[in-house]
Amino acid sequence: MTDAVLLILVGLCCGGALGAAWGMRRHARAECRDDEADERLVTLAELVAEFDHMLVRKGLMTGAQLALIRTGTRSRGIITGMRATGGSREDYREVELDLMVLRRGGGQFPVRQRTLIPASALAKVAPGNVIDTYYRPGDENTVAVCVSPA
């Protein structure tokens, strides 16, 4: 008789433990569903803004350069000279470029620009190459260049 009582008590304890574990598992699933419901997709505008913020935060571009790239007039610049300044930040090297920027309506103007270029793209800024430049038609002294990594 004591064996039967002991067997029943062990069965109840094990059953209670299994029931508690099952309830915890169901509760954890419900919490996961709530977390997923709170998630949302990031828009392209938010992604671009965060990337721009990262470039400024790391010192790879200034806010003025980013604004010029986003809202300025896109053009082409022919590199007439390039000098490495010796400065660097992360995988970027600072160079001073002499450019002949083509005006949108015709003509051109010279400019000297100091900028950070990806180390893998230094071959793209050799004299004679053409790169993307951005300027404001009323202010041709302020130019931003954009060179993508190789």
N, C-alpha and C positions, 0 to 999 in steps of 0.2 A: 504494500500500500504506500509506503513512504517513497518507493521508487516511482510510482505513478504520480504522486504529488510533486516530487522533485522534477519529473519530466514536464509536467504542466507548467510549473513556475519557470523553468528554463525556456520553454516554448513561448510563454507570455513575454518574458524579458527580451528574447530575440525578436519576437514579433513587434514589440514596442520600439526597439532600436531600429528595425527595418522601416517601420512606419514613420519614425522621426526623420530618418535619412531621406526617405522618399519625399516627405513634406518640404525638407530643406532644398532638395533638388528642384522641386516645382517652384519654390519661392525664388531661387536663384535665376531660373529661366524667366520668371515674370519681371525681375529686375533688369535683366539683359534686354528684354523687349522695350522697357521704358527708356533705357539708355539709347537704344537705336532709334526710337521715335523722336528723341530730342535732337538727333543729328540732322544736319542740313548740308546741302551741296554748296560749294564755294562758287561764286560767279567768276567769270573771266575778268571783270573789272576789279574785283577784290584780289584776285591772284596777281594781276599786273601791279596794283597798288602796293601789295606786300613785297613783290620783287623790287620795285623802285625803292621802297623804304630800306630794303636790305642793302642795295647798292650804295645809298647815301650813308647808312649806318656804318658800313665797312670802309667808307671813305674812297670808294672806287669812282664815284661821280658826285658832283654837287647837285643841290636842288635846282640851281639855275640851269645846269646842263641838261638835266632830265626834263625840265619845263620846255627848254628849247627843242629838244628832240621830240617831245609830245606835241608841241603847238607851233613850232617854227616851220620855215620853208625848207623842204628837203631838196638837196642838190648833190652834185658830185664835186669832189675836190681832187685835183691832181697834185700828188706829192712832189715838191721840187727839192726838198731837203729834209733830212731826219737826223737828229742827234739824240743819243741816249743820255739822260741826265744822271743815271746811276741810282735813282730812287726806285723803290719797289714796294708793293703792298700785295700780300698773298701771292697769287700767280700772275700778277700784273707788273709791267715795267713802265716807268715814267719816261716818256720821250717828248721831245720838242719837234713839232712838225712845221715846215714851211709849206703852205698850200696855195694853190691857185684855184679859187672857188668859182664855179660857173654860176652866173646869175640866171634866174628862171626866164626872164624875158630877153636874154642875150647879154653878152659881155662877161667880164670876169673881174675878180678883185683878189689881191694877195692878202694873206693873213698868216700869222704865226700863232700856233696853238700848242700849249703844254697839256698833255693828257696821259692817262694810264691805258696801256694796251695789253691784252692778254699775251703772256710770254709765248704761247704757241702760235700767235699771229704776228710776230715781229717781222716775218718775211713779207707780210702784206703791206707794210708801211715803208717799203723801200722806195727811193726816188723813181718816179715814172709811173707808179701804181695809182689807181683811182679808188677813192674810198667815199663812203656816204658822209655828207656834211649837212649841217642844219644851221640856218641863220635867220635873222629877221631882216626884211628888206630895208627898214629904216636904220638899222644898227648893224653894219657889216663888220664892226670890230669884235663882236661877240659871236663866236662860232663854236659849235659842238660837233665832234666827230664820233662815228660809230663803227667799230671794227669788231666783227664777230670772231670768236676763237676758231682756230684752224681745225 
